[in-house]
Amino acid sequence: MPAKIAYINYYYDRDISLSEYFIRYPSIPGWCNAITGEDFEVNVYQRFNQDLFLRKDKVTYNLINDGENHRLKSLQRPEAFHEKIIRDKPDLIHVNSLDYVYQAYALKKKSPSSRIIIQHHAEKAWKGPGKIMRKYFSKSADGFIFSSKGIYDDWISSNALPRNKNFAEITEGSTFFSRSDRKDAKSKTDLNGNPVFLWVGRLNSNKDPLTVISGFQLLLKDFPLAKLYMIYSENDLEQDILSLVSNQNRLNDSVQLLGKIDHTQMQDYYNSADYFVLGSHYEGSGYSLIEAIACGVVPIVTDIPSFKTITCNGKIGGLWKAGNAESFYQAAKKVLALPLNYESEKTAALFKSNLSYEIISQKAKEFYKKLLNEK
C-alpha cells in the first residue's frame, strides 16, 4: 500500500474562494499531483473559511473551517484541524512554513508515529527572545526542506535550527509554462526592443528595482534600443521609479511600467522577453525566476543563495551583487555578448533537467522514503 502523506497549510487567505485557491497557489496541486502515485497517497489539509472536501486530479483536499483566525498566533493549537489530520493516520506529515514549528510540535505529540517534515518558505532565521523556544519546538521535526542549502546553512550557523536533522534542498515549486514562438507571443503583448528585458516582482526595497533601473541606464549606452518592461502587483516604490525615469530622457523612452498582469497571460509576456532581471537582496525561492527560465528567458539576477541554486550557480545567464548597479551592468554586458538563441535554449533545457515538477517531485519522494525507512 502507498504511504499516506499529509500535506498541511495552516495559513489561509480570509476571503479566498475555492476557485481562487487553486489559481493563487498553483504549487500546491503541482507538488501534490507530482508526488502522488504508486508509493504515495497525498491528502491536503488546508485551514479554510469553509468546510470542503473534494478530489481534484489525483489528490484529496480537506479544506477545514476550524473556527480559528486565518492567521494563527505562534502558540495557538488548532485542535479541530489537528483532530481531522490524525484521524486519517498519516505516515508522514509535510508542514509548510517554519512559522508553524509550534503547531508541528503539537501535532507530533498527537501523532508520534508520523514522520514530520517542515518546509521553509522564505522565513528569515529566528532572532530575539523567541529564538530558543522556536528552536526547541523545531526539534519535533524529523527533517527540513529548504530551496537552497545556502539559506539552510544560514539558519544552522545562526543556531536557529538543530543540527542533527535530515535536510533536503528542493525548490518550493515549479511551473507548467514553456518556451514558445517569440513572434507569436509579441503579437499578443506588443513588447518590443532590442533586446527586451523583463522584470516580474513587487516594487519594494528587497527586490530593489531602483538599482536594476540604474544598472539598466548604464547598459543603454551600449544597447540604446533595449527596453525594460516591469510587471508587478505591489507598488511601494512606483513613485520613486516614475520620478527617476521621468528625469532621464533615455530611461523615459526605454522603461515601461506595466503594472499587474493576469497570471493566465504571463506565459506570453515571458516568451516576449529576451532577458529576465531582478535585484532581490533575499528570497526564499523565486517563482517568477523559475517561470522565466521555463520560457527560456535568460536570467540576470542577484547572487543570493536561492537564485544561485535555481541557476545552478550561474550556469545560465549572469549573477551580480545586490544593490550594485555597476555589478548589474558588467554582468549584463557579459551575458549580452553571448548568442541569445543558444543561451535561451540552454536556459529552457536547464528548467527541464533541474526545475520541473517531475524533477523536484523525484527529490521529494526520495526524501520522504528516506525518513519513512528510518522508522
N, C-alpha and C positions, 0 to 999 in steps of 0.2 A: 504493500500500500504506500502511496506517496505521503511524505511528511507534511504535516499541517503547518503552514506559515501564517501567522497573524501579523498583518501589516498595519501599523497603528499611527493615526494622526490625532493629536489632542487638540490642536487649534483648528478653528473653522471661522470663515467669514460670516458675520452675524446674519446678513440679509441675502446670502447667496442662494440661488435656486439649484435644483439638481442638474439642469442642462448647463448652467454656468459653471458648476463644479467641474465637470469633465473638460470644459473649454479652458478654464483658468488653471487647472492643474493637470496638464496632459502627461506629465511624468508619472503620475500615479498609475493610470491604466497602462502606460507604456512599460514601466518597470514590471508591474504585476503580471501582465499578459506574457511578457518575455520569460518570466520565472516559471509560470505555471506549465506543467507537463507531466511526464511520467514519474519524475522524482518528487515534485512539489505541488501541493494544492494550496492556493493563496486565497485568504479571506481578508478583505479590507475592513477595518473598524475605524470609523470616522465619527468623531463627535460632530453633531449637526443641529440645525434648527428645527428638524422634524424627524420622526422615525420612518425610515425607508429601508426596504430590503429588496435587493434586485440582483440579478445575474446579468452581467454585461461581458460579452465575448467569453472568456474562459474564467472570469473572476467573479466571486461573490462579494457584494458590497453591503455592509451593515452600517447604515447611517443612523446614528443614535442620538436622540434628544434626551440627555440625562438631567435636564433642568438646571444645569450649571451655566455660568457665564461662558461666552465663546472663548475668552482668554483666561485660562486657569491661573490662580495665584501659585507661587513657587512651591508652597507646601500644602496644596489642596489635593485631596483624593477624590476623584470622580468615581465613587463606589458603584453606581449603577452601570456605568460604562465598563468598568473592570469586571463586574459580575458576568456581563454578556461575553466578554472575551474568554474568561476562564471556564465558562460553561462548555465552550467548544473544544477545550483541551488541546491547545496548540502545542506542537513540538518545539517551535521556535517563534519568538516574538521580535518583530522588527519595529523599533520605536524611532520615529522621525523627530529629530531635533534634540540637541543636548540641553535645551531649555527645560526638558521634562525628565531629568535624571531622578528627581524625587518620585514622580509618578511611576517610572520604570522600576524603582526600588520597591515601591508599594505593591506593584503588580507581581514582581518576583516573589515577594512574601506570600502572595495568594496562590502562585503557581510555581513552586520551587523546582519542579521537574522540567519546566520550559527553559530553553536557552534564550538569552536576551541579547540582541544587537541594538546598539544605538547609532544612528546615522547623523553625522554632522551636516548642518545646513546653514553655513555662513556665520554661525555664532562665534563671537570673539572669546578667547580664553578668559576664564573667570579671574576676577581680581577682587580685592576688598574683603570685607568680613564674611561674605557668604562663600568664599572660595573653598575653605576647608570642609564646610558642610556639604557643598555640591560634590567635591571630590569623594567624600565618604559615600554619598549615595551612588555615585557612578561606579563604585566597586561591585554593585549588583550586576552590572553588565558583564557578559561573557566575551564581548568583542565590540569593536568600534569600526565604523566605516567613515572615511574622510575622502574627499575628492582629490586630495593632494597629500602626499607624505610630508611635504614641507609644512603644511598647516598643522598636521598631526604632530610633527616634531616640535612646533611652536608650543602646542598645548603641553607636551611632555616636558620640554625644557623649562616651562614656567611652573611646573609642578601642579598643573591643574587636573591631570588625569593619572590614574595608577599606571605604572609601567609594565605590569606583568599580565597584560590583557592581549587577546588576539586583535590584530589590526589588518584591514584591507583597504587598499587605495582603489576606489571605484567612483567614477563620475556620478553625480547626483541623478542625472537623467540624460536623455538624448532627444532626437527629433526624427520625424519622418520626411522632412524636407530633403530635396535632392537637387543636384545641378541640372539645369535645363538650358535651352537655347536663349542666348543673351538678347538677340534682336527681338524675339517674341516678347520677352519679359519687358524690355524697354518700351515696346509699343504700348504696353499697358500702364507703365509707371511714368513715362516721359522723363526719366532720368537721362541726363546727357553730361558729357565731359570727357576729357582725355588726359588722365584716366578719371574714373568715378570712385570716390571714397564714400563709405557709408558708416555712419555712427548709429548704433541702436542701444539705447540705455538712458537711464534717468539723467537729468541735468542737475547733478549735485556735486558737492566738493569731493566726494570719494571717487566718483568716476571722472572728475576733473576735465570737463570739456574745454575750459579756457586754455589749459596747457596744450591740448590737442590742436585747437584752433591757432594758437601762437606758433606751434610747430608746422602746421599746415601753411601758415603765412610765409614761413621761411622756404617751404617747398615750392611755393608758387613762383619763386624766382627762377627755378629750373623747369617747372612744369606749369606754365601760365594758363593752360587750358583745363587744368584739373578742377574738379568740382567736389565739394564735400556736402553731403546730404545728412541731416540729423533727424532721426526718428526717436521720439521719447514720449513718456506719459507724464512723469513728474517733472516740473519745470522750474525748480528752485532758482537756477541761475540763468533763466531765459533772458531777463532784462539785462544782465551783465554781458551776455553774449551779443544781444542786439546792439548794445552800446559799443562794444568792441568792433563788431562787424561794420556798423554804420559809420564809424570814424575812419575806416580804411577802405578806400575805393576798391582795391584789389579783392579784399575779403567780401565786400558788399556784392560783388559780381560772382563770387565763387563759393559762398557758403549759403545754403538754404535750409531753413528750419521747417521741417515738415510736420512736426508735432506728432500726435498719436495716429497710428495706422492700425486698422483692424488686423488681428493676427492671421486671419484667413488670407490676407493679401500679402503677407510678409515674404512668402517664398518668391514672389515676383520681384519684390524690392531687393532681396539678396541677389537674385540672379541678374539684376540690372547693374550690379556693382562689380568693381574690379578688386578693391581693397577694403578691408574692414578695420576700423580703428576704435580703440577705447583707451582711456587714460587712467584706469582704476588703480587706486592705491591698495585696495583689499577686495577680494571676492572669495566666497566660499566655493564657487564653481565658475559658471559663465555660460548661461543658456544661450544668450544671443551670439556669443562667440562660436558655440557649437553649431548653431543653426547656420551661421555664415560659412563655417568650414564645410558643412554638409553640402552647401551650394557652390563650393569651390571658390569662395571669396577669400582672397589671400589676406591673412591677418597681420596687422602691425599694431601690436598691443604691448602693454607693460609687462616687465619681467617678474611679476608677482608669482608666488608658488602655484596657484591654481591655473594660471594661464601658461606657465611653463609646462605643467603636466599635460594640459589639453593640447598644446602644440608640440609635444614631445621634445621639450627643451629647445624650441626654436627650429625644429626640423622643417617646419613650414613657416613662411613669412618672416617677420622680424620682431625682436623684442627690444624694449627700450626702458630707460629708467623713469619711473613715475615722477611727475612734477617737473620734468626737464624737457623743455621744448626743443632744445638743441639735440638732445638724445633722440627724440622722435624724428627730427629732420634727418639725422645721419642714418638711422635705421631705415627710414622710408626710402632714402636715396639708394641704399644698397638693394633693397627689395625691388624697386622700380627699374633697376639696371638689369634684372633678370627677365627672361622671356615670359610674358604674362600667361599665355595659354598653357605652357608647360607647368608653371607654378600653380595655376588653377587646377589642373588635372591632378597634380601631386597633392594638393590640399584636399580635394574631394576623395582621393584614394586613402589618405590618412584617416578621414572620418570612417570609411568602411572598415578599415583594419583595426581601429582603436576606439571609436566613439559611438558606434551604432548600438541600438538596444540589444542586438544579437551578441555583440562583444561584451557589453557591460553585464548582461544577464549571465553570461558564462562565468564571469568573475564572481558575481554574487552567488551563483549556485555552488561554486567551488568553496566559497567562504561558509555558506550555510552548511554544506556537507562536513566541512572540517569541524565546525562547532558541534554538530549533531553526533559525529563519530567520537568526540571526546567524552561523551556522557558515560 
